[in-house]
Amino acid sequence: MLASWCDCSIESRRGSDRHLRKLCPSIASLTPYPFGLNGNVELSIGTFARNYQPAIGNPVMKHLKQGLIGLCFVVSSLVVRVEAQEHPDRVVHPDVPQGKLTSGQFNDSKVFPGTKRDYSVYVPAQYKASEPAALMVFMDGGGYSNPKGGFRVPIVFDNLIHQKKMPVTIAVFVNPGTVAATAKGATDRSNRSFEYDSMGDRYANFLIDEFLPVALKGLNVSSDPAKRAVCGISSSGICALTVAWEKPMHFGKVLSHIGSFTNIRGGWAYPGLVRKTKDKPKAIKVYLQDGREDLNNLHGNWPLGNQDLAAALQFAGYKYKLDMTDGGHSGKWGGEMLPEALKWLWDDNADSTHIPIVETKPAWEPHPDAVARNDVPKGTVEQMPVWESKIFANTTRDWSIYVPAQYKADTPAALMVFQDGEGMKNPNGRWRVTTVFDNLIARGEMPPTIAIFINPGHENDKPQQKGKHSNRGFEYDSLGDRYVRFLLEEIIPEVRKKYSIADDPEMHAIGGSSSGAICAFTAAWERTDFFRKVYSSVGSFTNLRGGNVYPSLVRKTEPKPIRVYMADTSGDVDNAFGSWPWANQQMASALKYMGYDVRFDWAEGYAHNADFGGAKFPDAMKWLWRKEAHTPVLDTRGDLGGDLTLLNLLIPGKSWDVVADGLGFADALCSDKAGNVYFCDMKAPSVVRIAVDGTRQELCKESVSGLEFNPDGSTLYACQGARNRVISIDPRSGEVKVVAEGVKPNDLAVTTDGFILITETGAQRVSRINPQTGEVSVADEGISKPNGIALSPDGGTLAVSDYGGTHTWTLRVNAGGVLDAKMPTMPMRLPIDPNGEFKFNEPPPYIQNSKGDGLAVDKVGRYYVTSELGVQIFDPTGRPCGVLPKVDKDQPLTTCVLAGPDHSTLYIAHGTKIYRRRLTVEKPKP
């Protein structure tokens, strides 16, 4: 009823979302459908009222209608907007034949098992069964098909088909899947992000092989990809491109509104992938629309992501159109432009967007601080013997050391390393590092600093060309810690033999230009314990060897104490490996979002050279070495309701505290309802309780790898793989009993109806135990090395980590501990193989197992998975939120749990120690 009179749009990008949530707290606990828990698309209040569904575990519904009625009146007074004149193709005309819309539900997917989804099919009035119609598929279909919504596709199709501005086209509107809950007290789970944001051909296969044959039954649709289009908004916008990218023989046209070409599930990679097809572009035509005020959040920067993709499409020779409109993450602007977008998409003669790259050559003058002064003491440059590396075997390189005049052997100096050192130290070049250092050190604007100027390596068996170094790209552009190990294990120890260098990492900087710049950042990223300051000019954060991943890593990694200076220009290079201007803007945006101490100097024009960076170099050094402490400024306004950024989870100034030390091997963390922590020292052996007040009590002398309470908290169940059994432990008396034998359990979870689910890693299965009878049965098979296991807060979803694979899996929990609807919904971040092959223009060699181990779930539904890289955190729909790196790199990280009085302290079992860290699990209400 509400929808019939209230369709006022609310833009949640800025302040109006906060007003909305204050006015109606129930809104904050609801998930708008069809866009699911992802929360990536705002809806009108009317659409929201029609299609709301409860978020996980939320019971608040009672006064929704009353709150929305009052809300519409109040919001209308808060949000004042001049409405654009309605496009004539978006309104019904009585003389235009109208197509028919029929509805259905699809519940039989093997690609996305256990899902159900609504869909509808539009058949135009001009359709003739004897003539194959064109086809257009709309994901998030309910928003597109609504005749009173922002897009009104059936109305627009009626008008454009009547005008012959597009062919006779059947439209299919399909919503994302929902995994329907069956366990008592559980709620449905949205599958939207897994379906839409994932890379690869999974969703395309679902459409082509499963869904469309059902939806189009009895209809004559063309098989010509040029007459088949796919469309979506936000996450379904990137999905539209993915479908056509993976299956261009089925879909030749893409329409994307505010597409999520960001790192929700790896979509950041598209610009690099597109550029690699320049010699053989795929036969797809792409329309992109985004708002200049679109989102900037933990997943990425939407406007930069869309423009970066557009630059790639242009470089590779695709037919494309980019419309950067007003507004934010809303369908409003895309809806208003839909008629023109469709005309362009279906017009074979439509022109592509062309954005020129303008290089300029402004007159260059050295900065005053780059000019030698007679009254300033001069440092000395010492040429070092040619270095033959062991880490970069069969390579040699030239290098030298600058020692400031103010250096004193009894006072440790600061240190700065420059890649491409020969050019950096040239007193007549653009950088003139030694002259700048002389002037700034003399004035006290930077500390006395020893500089290492080091060239890239050259392979001994290759002829030397002046200024060319054969190993440069491999050393500089590769990710991982190889180059920084070369510095720390070979070069810097050699310098320390002659000079005193400070141990404080805040006194160590590293810098470079182009590939030398990304190399500098990589060194600090990998070894923050040594380098804390980075200088980057025209940095190659592109797909030379996988460096285009950095903006995404930055946004989803616990912030590191690095200060970063960056410089770039609009005239920088655009080539087969990326757009340097867009890449540097993406990098600067990511660092700023995460609260880093970052400065980004930008100019229009110039080119890929040292002109701009060299002119700014003295100012960069003053900023980089300044003494003021940085106070992070965090802006999470771009994070929508379901976006669980690390910035809101981590507490500023709080890190890891040691709870237990000197253990043989810590494992099997769990917590009771009061927040007391239980763990096992497997080598002691001993099962121990750490009470909330810090007191300890040994329960029994057993070695166990998994602990979990039964539903009423009266009994602990434990895994004893070495003894082929599951046991129970009385938490009061310590009495041990056998629950089941003949199993090889690793970890366990207990369902709300009391069944025990165990991972049997070697057998590649999850088994179910009835604790009343000891009966064991197979619940699931096929995960490579199932390890950690945990239930969602409502008990309806089981998560299982894979020690030998690339994902953590989710399964639906039914009554009696029965499992189904199995999908790899959580993509794990993978470690780089230092011994792998680092190929040019390819991602680094990732180890294809994450060593996913212990699992925990917090009260808002985040999943915490211990792994080789640290604790990986996911939101309730499986989207990666970020990684908390290992505390001790050389120690195993086995398991974790949320404990404490409010279950907001994360405990980790980390080799011989147990650590804890206070978190903000629930964001304080305003």
Secondary structure, 3 states (H helix, E strand, C coil): CHHHCCCCECCCCCHHHHHHHHHCHHHHCEECCCCCCCCCCCCEHHHHHHHCEECCCCCCCCCHHHHHHHHHHHHHHHCCCCCCCCCHHHCCCCCCCCCEEEEEEECCCCCCCCEEEEEEEEECCCCCCCCCEEEEEEECHHHHHCCCCCCCHHHHHHHHHHCCCCCCEEEEEECCCEECCCCCCCCCEECHHHHHHCCCCHHHHHHHHHHHHHHCCCCCECCCHHHEEEEEECHHHHHHHHHHHHCCCCCCEEEEECCCCCCCCCHHHHHHHHHCCCCCCCCCEEEEEEECCCCEECCEEHHHHHHHHHHHHHHHCCEEEEEEECCCCCCHHHHHHHHHHHHHHHCCCCCCCCCCCCCCCCCCCCCHHHCCCCCCCCCEEEEEEEEECCCCCCEEEEEEEEECCCCECCECEEEEEEECHHHHHCCCCCCCHHHHHHHHHHCCCCCCEEEEEECCCEECCCCCCCCCCCCHHHHHHCCCCHHHHHHHHHHHHHHHCCCCECCCHHHEEEEEECHHHHHHHHHHHHCCCCCCEEEEECCCCCCCCCHHHHHHHHHCECCCCCEEEEEEECCCCEECCEEHHHHHHHHHHHHHHCCCEEEEEEECCCCCCCHHHHHHHHHHHHHHCCCCCCCCCCCCCCCCCCCCCHHHHECCCCCCEEEECCCCCEEEEEECCCCCEEEEECCCCEEEEECCCCCEEEEECCCCCEEEECCCCCCEEEEEHHHCEEEEECCCCCCEEEEEECCCCCEEEECCCCCEEEEECCCCEEEEEECCCCEEEEEEECCCCEEEEEECCCCCEEEEEECCCCEEEEEEECHHHCEEEEEEEEECCCCECCCCCCCCCCCCCECCCCCCCCEEECCCCCEEEECCCEEEEECCCCCEEEEEECCCCCCCCCEEEEECCCCCEEEEEECCEEEEEEECCCCCCC
